[in-house]
Amino acid sequence: MRKGAFASLAYRKNRDRVIEFLLLMAALVAVFTTLAIVVILFYESSFFFERVSIKDFLTDTMWTPLFADPRYGILPLVSGTLTVTFVALLVAIPLGTIIAIYLSEFANHRVRETVKPILELLGAVPTVVYGFFALLMVTPFLQKLIPGLPGFNMLSAGLVIGLMIVPYVASVSEDAMRAVPRYMREGSYAMGATKLQTALRVVVPGALSGIAAAYILGISRAIGETMVVAIAAGMQPTLTFNPTEPAATITAYIVQVSLGDLPHGSIGYQSIFAAGLVLMLMTLVFNVLGFFLTRKFREAY
Amino acid sequence: MAAVMTIEEMRRGLTWRKNLDKVFVILGLLVLFACLGLLAILFFDLVRDGASRFGWDFLTQFPSRKAERAGILSAWVGTSMIMFVTGLVALPVGVAAAIYLEEYAPKNWFTGIIEINVTNLAGVPSIVYGLLALGLFVYQFGFGQSVLSAGLTLALLILPIVIVATRESLRAVPKAIREAAYGLGATRWEVTKDHVLPYSTGGILTGLILGLSRAIGETAPIITIGALSFIAFLPPSPVSGEFPFLNLEWLRSEFTAMPIQIFNWVSRPDQAFQANAAAAGAILLGMTLLMNGIAIWIRYRFRKKINW
């Protein structure tokens, strides 16, 4: 018989209290991490904003912190980020939605259970490998279609990021569609609607908040994606919304600075925290929106 | 729309609508296979481009200025060490946090805050973890640009994955099992440790492996910490011949890792280095796919074995 079984009840109850405390500490790591992220980003960028006014930061159209004549306007990085994200969504939203509708409404159980894990592998490919793919396979291919396309461009980075988040968009939307109760579909079939009509006019509207959440979380992923843009989109901050041009995103700028050997406390070092702060605020808005939308669709039925 | 439809019109309409169904099925399958096909093309292209570089030398050589002599020795050793630290930290913390949330936590605002945090952390871009680590681990804690900093960063990054997977597998254990153990006088921890956890091992393992497969390919956060791409030495060995046999110096060592090495090679204009990048990329991708495969297999095995 195990020794523990003979221990007194008081001892066992005390041990339980200690263990509960330790478990709580582990759970609090999540809270501390969030706090630490916020504190570090605000703390380090506070030095940046001592030297650069917030007005310049938000309105200047040049971002050249490492040049002899430094300018600190975040807009070029934001425009790059938004352009890449937009291209990615043009790929991910239609493909992800079609796959979700197919898997949720048309595919049988076995197909779904086989395809879903394989599809999720698309999201598991290391991003640096996707970067290689974008730069050395997609860009040369696009150059044949669009003559004069530069070797670094946001288009190929965006397309590859789009492919990368397809499984994510598909999986979250499919969950939402499957949460639509069966009787709603049956009602629609009974009225003589086909599967496609039911899918488009009953299931998709019913799952709309969940599907919206999938799109929004996809946007947040695309905004935060780093390596593909760092490799394939070039690293010059340019204020442009033209995807066939090279440009830098917020994330690519952080990578670019980190690759060099910047001394701790220099303005370059501080600037990546300011850029990181903008990045986090942008993704936070979308994450919070997505969080409430997913919660809404869980409660709906 | 006409108020009265003839049978003929209705038939035609029905055929049309049913054909649309078929068109959509074909469209769905096309999109699905296009995505999976691209994944296959990507993998085979990497293998083809890197084919000339595969071999024993590639695994046992340090990086070099000459593409044909460069290898990934320091990269895969660095990656293995980082993964060891990451797993060692993420597994206990993640499982403990999940146990707290699933088995202990009262339903109140405080638990709600922890849960929102876990969800939110899963959506924070990985490079932000890099900035956190740069400010906190590298400078505030003074860990420097080391294996330890990298391992801890990636552990934080995969913590939500481990927590969510563990919670799901804890939730799958039926209440009856807990009640039976309570009925015999077990305390909450005894119930968890002796009855709930053993049934959840499969799910926890799956979560850990999926987390590690994510961490192994993460590039951005460890670039931010300051991983070097040209490292022609190995960190000190963790095991030594003399007393006390274990050496923790490797934790403080500078490092490089597989994705960093690939990034470095991709960024060079020289074609020869791109073959190296492809070869290393194929190895990294192979490792990721293998880990995912193992995770799926474990999940499948455990699901089959357990019949409540």
Interface residues (C-beta under 8 A of the other chain):
Chain A: G4 R12 K13 R15 D16 I19 E20 L22 L23 L24 M25 A26 A27 L28 V29 A30 V31 T33 T34 A36 I37 I40 L41 Y43 E44 L95 I98 I99 I101 Y102 L103 F106 A107 V115 P117 I118 L119 E120 L121 L122 A124 V125 P126 T127 V128 V129 G131 F132 F133 L135 L136 M137 L163 V166 P167 T194 K195 L196 Q197 A199 L217 S220 R221 I223 G224 E225 T226 M227 A230 I231 T251 I254 V255 S258 L259 H264 I272 F273 G276 L279 M280 T283 L284 F286 N287 V288 G290 F291
Chain B: R17 K18 L20 D21 F24 V25 L27 G28 L29 V31 L32 A34 C35 L36 L38 L39 L42 D45 L46 D49 P92 V93 G94 A96 A97 I99 Y100 L101 Y104 A105 I113 I114 I116 N117 V118 T119 N120 L121 G123 V124 P125 S126 I127 V128 Y129 G130 L131 L132 L134 G135 L136 Y139 L156 L159 P160 I163 T187 R188 W189 E190 L210 S213 R214 I216 G217 E218 T219 A220 I223 T224 I225 G226 P259 I262 F263 V266 S267 Q274 A277 A278 G281 L284 L285 T288 L289 N292 I296
